Amino acid sequence: MNKEYYINKGFELYGIMVKSDKYKQGIDIMYPSNPMKSDNQPAVYILANDKGELLKIGETQNLTQRFHKGYRCISNTTNNRIRQHVKDVENIWVYVLPLPIEIKKVLGYICETSYVKGLEYNLLTEYKDSMEEVPPLNVFIK
């Protein structure tokens, strides 16, 4: 399974993670000339190398924050592993599938949710069943 498999499912190029001295953490994200509108949008994303090999399947409740701040600035185990890969190995292409926010009244309360966690889980399971392992930058599957 490579990036083309996911592009055929509707994933679109969001940006490219590149090594950079511009930020303390050492990477930046280059966006296409016509960036996808993604303000506060939940999404499932894939990370791939320039050969199209899948490196990670992930999800976020806020696409803008995940890539504008998270991978570029915030230090944690996952972000650090991804940044180290960009700095030491190769640029990473980011493809996303934005998902809608579902709003429903439950017990008189307005609730918001999305299906990103369920879709990420199913895509990881499908990948693992097909390839007999998770993508190299994913740590585990629940």
C-alpha positions in Angstrom: 0.0 0.0 0.0 1.4 3.3 -1.0 0.3 6.9 -1.2 -1.6 6.3 -4.5 -3.9 3.9 -2.7 -4.9 6.6 -0.3 -5.1 9.3 -3.0 -7.6 7.1 -4.8 -9.6 7.0 -1.6 -9.8 10.9 -1.6 -6.7 12.0 0.3 -5.2 15.3 -1.0 -1.7 16.8 -0.7 -1.6 19.2 2.3 2.1 20.0 2.6 5.7 18.8 2.7 7.6 18.6 6.0 11.2 19.8 5.4 14.3 20.3 7.4 14.7 24.0 8.4 16.7 26.3 10.7 13.7 28.6 10.8 12.2 27.0 13.9 13.8 25.7 17.1 12.6 22.1 16.5 14.3 22.0 13.1 11.5 21.5 10.6 9.0 23.5 8.6 6.0 22.7 6.5 5.8 23.9 2.9 2.3 24.3 1.6 1.2 24.1 -2.0 0.5 27.3 -3.9 -3.3 26.7 -3.5 -3.5 25.3 0.1 -6.5 23.3 1.2 -8.8 25.3 3.5 -8.6 23.4 6.8 -9.3 25.8 9.6 -10.0 23.7 12.7 -11.0 20.7 10.6 -10.8 17.1 11.9 -9.0 14.8 9.5 -7.2 11.6 8.9 -3.7 12.0 7.4 -1.0 9.9 5.9 2.7 10.7 5.8 4.7 9.4 2.9 8.2 9.8 1.5 9.1 11.0 -2.0 8.9 7.4 -3.4 5.3 7.2 -2.2 6.0 4.7 0.6 3.6 5.1 3.5 5.3 6.2 6.8 2.4 6.9 9.1 -1.4 7.0 9.4 -2.7 9.5 11.9 -5.7 11.5 12.9 -6.4 14.9 14.4 -9.3 16.8 15.6 -7.8 20.1 14.3 -5.7 19.8 11.1 -4.4 23.4 11.3 -3.1 23.0 14.9 -1.7 19.5 14.3 0.6 20.7 11.4 1.0 24.4 12.0 1.9 24.0 15.7 2.1 20.3 16.6 4.6 18.8 14.3 6.5 22.0 13.8 6.8 23.3 17.4 5.4 21.0 20.2 7.7 18.5 21.7 6.4 15.0 22.5 7.4 11.4 21.6 5.5 11.2 18.3 6.4 14.7 17.1 10.0 14.2 18.1 10.2 10.9 16.1 8.6 12.5 13.0 10.9 15.6 13.2 14.0 13.4 13.7 13.0 11.4 10.5 12.7 14.7 8.5 16.0 16.0 9.9 18.0 12.8 9.5 16.4 10.8 6.6 14.0 12.6 4.2 11.3 15.1 3.6 7.8 13.9 4.3 4.7 14.5 2.2 1.4 15.0 4.1 -1.9 13.9 2.5 -5.2 14.5 4.3 -8.8 13.5 4.2 -10.8 16.1 6.1 -13.9 14.9 7.8 -17.0 16.8 8.8 -17.9 17.7 12.4 -21.2 16.0 13.3 -23.4 18.0 15.6 -26.2 16.3 17.5 -28.4 17.0 20.5 -28.0 14.3 23.2 -29.9 14.5 26.5 -30.6 18.1 25.7 -26.9 19.0 25.1 -25.4 20.0 21.8 -22.5 17.5 21.1 -19.9 17.6 18.4 -17.9 14.7 17.1 -16.1 13.3 14.1 -15.2 9.9 12.8 -11.4 10.4 12.6 -10.5 7.9 15.4 -12.6 5.2 13.9 -11.4 5.8 10.3 -7.7 5.9 11.5 -8.2 2.7 13.4 -9.7 0.9 10.3 -7.0 2.2 8.0 -4.3 1.0 10.3 -5.9 -2.3 10.7 -6.3 -2.7 6.9 -2.6 -1.7 6.5 -1.5 -4.1 9.2 -3.6 -7.0 7.8 -2.2 -6.4 4.3 1.5 -5.6 5.1 1.8 -7.6 8.3 3.1 -4.6 10.2 2.1 -1.0 10.8 3.8 1.9 8.9 7.3 2.5 10.2 6.5 5.8 12.0 3.4 4.5 13.7 4.2 3.0 17.1 1.3 0.6 17.7 -2.2 -0.2 16.9 -4.8 -0.6 19.7 
